[in-house]
Amino acid sequence: MKHEEHLDRFDVLFGQYFQNMYLKPLEEIFKIPEKWLEKGLQERIFSEEEKAMIEAMGGLEALLARLRELLDEQQDRHEGGNRWIGTMGTSPFGMHGYNPEGVRIGNEGKQGRAVKVWDRRYYKNLDDTLELDTRSIKMALRRLRILTRNGRADELDMDKTIKRTGENAGVLDIAMRPSKRNRVKVLMLFDVGGSMDVYIRQCEQLFSAARYEFKHLEFYYFHNCPYESLWKDNTRRHEERLPTLELLHKYNQDYKLIFVGDASMASYEITHKNGSVEGYNEEAGITWLNRLKENFPYMVWLNPTLPQYWSYTQSIGIVREFTEDRMFPLTLQGLTQAMRALRDKRAKYGE
């Protein structure tokens, strides 16, 4: 295990191999009937005086030993008690109750006093298949760095300095060189409105990370599918638009094109003339998409919808075919693959 995104898998497999407890809730391992843990209609509130009177049992080993004893003895559901496995009581075992030192059985808990919760997953948020935060987006975007040396010589060239000094009979001869800078140029087109509203935060995080990582970043917005014009300011989307043909002339093939959108719409919005829900486009959306692809051969589509749902929406299939399988999910793994694809236009999703 060499990367932090694998910690969760290691955690799960370690528990499965040595204790067989991480993949199953505790009630399944100890064969605890479900009705013993059912929550009552009214929640019990414990006063501070009641809590002070409850004693801890004395450590994890004592708790587990007592749990095994109870499983041999208990026959029925218990609620509100101080001994058996149950709910809303002061017993160390169960849910919805209180004990200063207990084993919580199940996912629901609010007291924060359990010394053991077998189904807790500490490293799940590091999983490379989960959705991104700004930090992990920045880390993934760095894979697109195309570093070149230019500008003023302000960095020590150690190898050249050693060589020159050796040739100069040991007299120090310092060599300088320009520092490396990320020269990649990125053009991002964001789908906004409609079904994309639920992904606003993800797109904001992606945009923030991209602004941080790329010195040469340009961006525009569209709704569902690009047509004859795009815009920079969503508050003036109907007044201030840039013709798409002008964009094609303004940015050359040095730019890497990144679409960001869920590609979820009526299929005719892509395939038919006048298919746009916001106007009367004289040419089909797929015509404009193909023009963009022709102008920007290094192109990917980032889809915030997870891949397991792509097959349920016909328009996603159409867009995915247009991208030649260069549609990637907004997960750490997906974004990493997308950045690699922008360096190699033959790369596809899943490779």
Number of C-alpha atoms within 10 A of each C-alpha: 8 6 8 12 19 15 18 18 16 14 15 18 16 14 15 14 10 9 10 13 18 21 14 12 17 19 17 13 13 11 10 15 13 10 11 19 22 17 14 12 6 7 11 14 11 13 8 8 8 11 13 10 9 16 13 13 16 10 11 14 10 10 20 15 10 16 17 11 11 15 14 8 9 12 11 11 15 20 22 17 14 19 14 25 26 27 27 24 23 27 27 30 27 28 27 25 26 30 25 18 22 27 23 26 26 18 12 10 16 11 11 12 15 18 15 16 17 20 17 12 13 10 16 17 15 19 18 20 16 17 20 23 16 17 12 18 24 19 15 22 21 16 16 22 16 13 12 13 13 12 11 10 13 11 12 14 15 13 10 15 16 16 15 17 16 13 12 11 8 11 10 14 14 14 18 14 16 15 16 13 14 16 16 18 20 23 19 21 22 26 22 20 15 11 16 20 11 11 16 14 11 17 21 12 18 22 18 15 21 20 16 12 19 18 14 14 17 16 17 19 23 21 22 26 24 24 26 17 19 22 22 17 13 15 9 10 15 10 10 14 17 15 13 18 14 11 14 15 9 8 16 12 13 15 21 22 24 22 22 25 24 25 30 22 19 16 18 16 22 26 17 16 16 17 21 24 14 9 9 12 17 13 17 22 24 21 17 19 18 13 13 18 16 13 18 20 17 20 27 31 26 21 24 22 20 16 13 7 9 18 10 10 15 15 22 23 18 16 22 20 12 16 17 14 17 24 31 27 25 26 24 23 19 24 26 21 23 30 22 19 22 22 16 13 13 13 18 18 16 12 7
